Amino acid sequence: MQDALFLRIYLSESDRLNGEPAMQAVLELCHEAGLTGVTVTRGIEGLGLHGIHTSSFLSLSSDLPLIVEAIDSQAKIERAIGMLRPLIGNRLLATWPVSVMRKQGVSA
């Protein structure tokens, strides 16, 4: 097992950063920081500072929650955070330590 950091960034579909969708801007910065295996998950419902966001057929919301996740070395995650912080402003970002298990013979 290897020690690593888990990075999670909370966004919404309507968020924009520097004129482009926030998800795209964050993914580009993660790539620039050298992170691999970054995943974006679209939530079906969420509760945030601006109320409840839902995909209910009654609401037809286009402002659903997005979660960007990555697991990598502490150095790479910290580099990514340094690059992301000025861009994402007050949006929520969380990290925690994880142990990574890979099948032998598989390279990173």
Secondary structure, DSSP 8 states (H G I E B T S, - for coil): -EEEEEEEEEEETT-EETTEEHHHHHHHHHHHTT--S-EEEE-SEEEETTEEEE--TTT--S--EEEEEEEE-HHHHHHHHHHHHHHHTTS-EEEEEEEE---TT---
